[in-house]
Amino acid sequence: MSLVLLLQASNGVPSLGLGRDGSVVFDSARIPALDGSRDYRALLDTGLSACGATLPELTLIACDTGPGGLGVTRTAAAFANGLGFALGLPVLSIPAFEALGAELDDGTTPVALLRRAARPHVHFGLYRAGKLEHYEHCLEEKAREQLGKLDDYVLAGNVAVEGAPPPATNRASMATLLRLALTAPQPAPGARAHPIVEVLT
């Protein structure tokens, strides 16, 4: 039996989920009073109570490591790492762009990923055919030039592109995060989450 803790925060609206035996059994984003709360311990206690589980039953912790909102991402990672250390569990890092890409991937249309960074920069990525094939921290103008070379794409993130439909989402579902957590290689026993940060030059 597996019980996986899922943390997602890099979009700026923290959420916590629990997955048991391959199914999401708790998602704080579905509870208006909890959505966006940064009190991770209270979210975890609420989730464990809701699904009739206890803290020692956790078998894996998976944490979104960005790129995105740096402060909120670091806070979530710190909670995940502290809990992992206390329970003797590894923490699996899930890059946000892999999660967003997997959320929207249809197997044919590339997913373009754009999130704000320190102006005039953005985080830019391309997800295609089941994998993140490109990521860079670059000028927004450069990212838009690269998007102009694509015949078609689905946009995710928090940056609109003129002439294209608005971003389809800036948050992966807990079901997608759980699927990624369960199909990823097993992290090393002492693995911890390290947020993806901006390259300031």
C-alpha positions in Angstrom: 0.0 0.0 0.0 1.4 3.4 -0.9 0.5 6.9 0.4 2.1 9.7 -1.5 2.2 13.3 -0.3 2.0 15.8 -3.3 2.9 19.5 -3.0 2.4 22.1 -5.7 3.2 25.8 -5.1 5.3 27.3 -7.9 2.2 28.8 -9.6 1.7 31.0 -6.5 -1.4 29.2 -5.2 -0.2 26.3 -2.9 -2.0 23.0 -2.9 -1.5 19.7 -1.2 -2.7 16.3 -2.2 -2.6 12.7 -1.1 -2.5 9.7 -3.4 -3.3 6.2 -2.2 -2.7 3.1 -4.3 -2.7 5.1 -7.5 -5.7 7.3 -6.8 -6.0 10.9 -5.5 -7.8 10.7 -2.2 -7.4 14.3 -1.1 -6.8 17.6 -2.9 -6.8 20.9 -1.0 -7.4 22.8 -4.2 -10.9 21.4 -4.3 -11.8 22.9 -0.9 -12.3 26.7 -1.3 -11.4 27.4 2.4 -8.0 25.6 1.9 -7.0 26.5 -1.6 -3.9 28.7 -1.5 -3.2 28.2 2.2 0.5 28.1 3.1 -0.1 26.3 6.3 1.2 23.0 5.0 1.0 21.2 8.3 -2.7 22.1 8.7 -3.3 21.0 5.1 -1.6 17.7 5.7 -3.4 17.1 8.9 -6.7 17.8 7.2 -5.9 15.5 4.3 -4.8 12.6 6.5 -7.9 13.0 8.6 -10.1 13.1 5.5 -8.8 9.8 4.1 -8.4 8.0 7.4 -4.6 7.9 7.3 -1.7 8.7 9.7 1.6 10.4 9.2 3.7 7.2 9.5 1.8 5.7 6.6 3.4 8.1 4.1 5.7 6.2 1.7 6.8 9.1 -0.6 6.9 12.9 -0.7 6.7 14.6 -4.1 7.3 18.3 -4.4 6.9 20.8 -7.3 10.2 22.6 -7.6 9.3 25.3 -10.1 10.3 27.4 -11.9 7.8 29.9 -10.7 7.1 32.0 -7.6 10.4 31.6 -5.8 9.3 32.3 -2.2 6.3 30.1 -2.3 8.2 27.3 -4.0 11.0 27.5 -1.5 8.5 27.3 1.4 6.9 24.2 0.0 10.2 22.6 -0.6 11.4 23.4 2.9 8.3 21.8 4.4 8.7 18.7 2.1 12.4 18.4 3.0 11.8 18.9 6.7 9.1 16.3 6.8 11.1 13.9 4.7 14.0 14.2 7.1 11.8 13.7 10.1 10.1 10.6 8.6 13.2 9.2 6.9 11.5 9.5 3.5 13.0 10.6 0.2 11.6 13.7 -1.5 11.0 13.4 -5.2 11.4 16.7 -7.2 8.9 17.3 -9.9 9.8 20.2 -12.2 6.7 22.4 -12.8 7.2 22.4 -16.5 7.2 18.6 -16.7 4.0 18.6 -14.7 2.3 21.3 -16.8 3.4 19.6 -20.0 2.2 16.2 -18.9 -1.1 17.8 -17.9 -1.8 19.1 -21.5 0.2 16.7 -23.7 -2.0 15.1 -26.4 0.9 13.3 -28.0 1.0 15.5 -31.1 0.7 19.2 -30.3 3.7 20.7 -28.4 3.0 22.4 -25.1 4.7 25.9 -24.8 5.4 26.8 -21.2 5.9 30.4 -20.2 6.1 31.8 -16.6 7.1 35.2 -15.4 10.6 35.7 -14.0 12.3 39.0 -13.0 11.5 41.4 -15.8 12.3 41.4 -18.7 12.9 37.6 -18.3 10.7 34.6 -18.4 11.0 30.9 -17.8 10.4 29.2 -21.2 10.0 25.5 -22.1 8.7 23.2 -24.7 7.1 19.8 -23.9 6.5 17.4 -26.7 5.7 13.7 -27.0 5.8 12.9 -23.3 8.9 14.8 -22.3 10.3 18.3 -21.6 12.6 18.8 -24.5 13.7 22.4 -23.8 13.9 24.8 -20.9 15.7 28.1 -20.5 15.5 31.3 -18.4 15.6 34.0 -21.1 14.4 37.3 -22.3 10.7 37.4 -23.0 11.4 38.6 -26.6 13.6 35.5 -27.3 10.9 33.2 -26.0 8.3 34.8 -28.3 10.6 34.5 -31.2 11.0 30.8 -30.6 7.2 30.4 -30.3 6.8 32.2 -33.6 8.7 29.3 -35.3 6.1 26.8 -34.2 3.2 25.9 -36.5 0.9 25.1 -33.5 1.1 24.8 -29.8 -0.9 24.8 -26.6 0.2 27.4 -24.1 0.6 26.9 -20.3 1.8 29.2 -17.6 1.0 32.8 -16.7 2.2 34.8 -19.7 -0.2 35.6 -22.6 1.1 35.6 -26.1 -0.4 38.0 -28.6 -2.4 36.2 -31.3 -2.6 32.9 -29.4 -5.3 31.5 -27.1 -4.7 32.3 -23.4 -2.8 29.9 -21.3 -4.8 26.7 -20.8 -3.6 26.3 -17.2 -0.9 27.3 -14.8 -1.5 24.4 -12.4 -1.2 20.6 -13.0 -3.9 18.4 -11.5 -3.1 16.2 -8.5 -3.8 13.2 -10.7 -1.0 14.3 -13.1 1.4 14.9 -10.2 0.6 11.5 -8.7 1.1 9.8 -12.1 4.5 11.5 -12.5 5.5 10.5 -8.9 4.6 6.9 -9.4 6.3 6.5 -12.7 9.5 8.4 -11.8 12.7 6.5 -10.9 12.8 5.8 -7.1 14.7 8.7 -5.5 17.7 8.0 -3.4 17.0 7.5 0.3 18.2 11.0 1.3 16.9 12.8 -1.7 15.6 16.4 -1.1 13.8 19.0 -3.2 15.8 21.9 -4.6 13.8 24.7 -6.3 14.7 25.8 -9.8 15.9 29.4 -9.5 16.5 32.2 -11.9 19.9 32.7 -13.4 20.6 36.4 -12.7 23.4 37.8 -14.8 
